[in-house]
Amino acid sequence: MLGVYTNLTGCAYIKTFWREGLNGELTKYTEPCGFAYGLRKIQFVNPDDINDLEQVELCETHYHETFDPYTRPEAIAESRYNSEFKRINLVKLELKQAHDWEMLRQYNENPNRYKKLNDLKLEWDYIKFKKCNNDMCKNELQGLARKIFSVIVFNQKGGMLKKINLCSYQCWIKTKFYIGIKRIPEPKQVAKTLEIYF
């Protein structure tokens, strides 16, 4: 069931490190982070395959490292909209407190008063609802019967914090590769025999 988690195990982010062996060769090791503080529950939803539903947990650090590039543009657009909204209301408040009713009337009747605010709202809505949240992708989520691949972020109690919408399987799977929960298969070594030297 969406958003329901019973046990917290720790961050699933796969850390990679190299260790030098006795013969001087470097060996690649991987292990999950396992840190259990500030966990976010992440759910990957594939609309093409209902069985391809994966749930993992990420600690605070690895959540921000992975998803900040996806969520930052929307957060910036929201902040710009809210700043302009506060600025408009502050001007109105200052004119009311100064009892400058003529200036307040002119300000309220100015057709361009909300133009910047409306433009900022359109920009925020575009990023939030229409653009692929992959920071490297320019595709829109609508058109060509496009299916939306989602990454849903839940808090520890199961409440939804954020839904990240991606335009394609490629943008969606990129996140799994980054976290390390999906890996590119290693090429198989072909067994060598003495015949190749003759």
Buried (B, 14 or more C-beta within 10 A) or exposed (E): EEBEBEEEEBBBBBEEEEEEEEEEEEEEEEEBBEBEEBBBBBBBBBEEEEEBEBBBBBBEBBBBBBBEBBBEBBEEBBEBBEEBBEEBEEBBEEBEEEEEEEEBEEBEEEEEBEEBBEEBBEBBBEBBEEBBBBEEBEBBBEEEEBBBBBBBBBBEEEEEEBBBBBBBBEBBBBBBEBBBBBEEEEEEEEEEEEEEEE
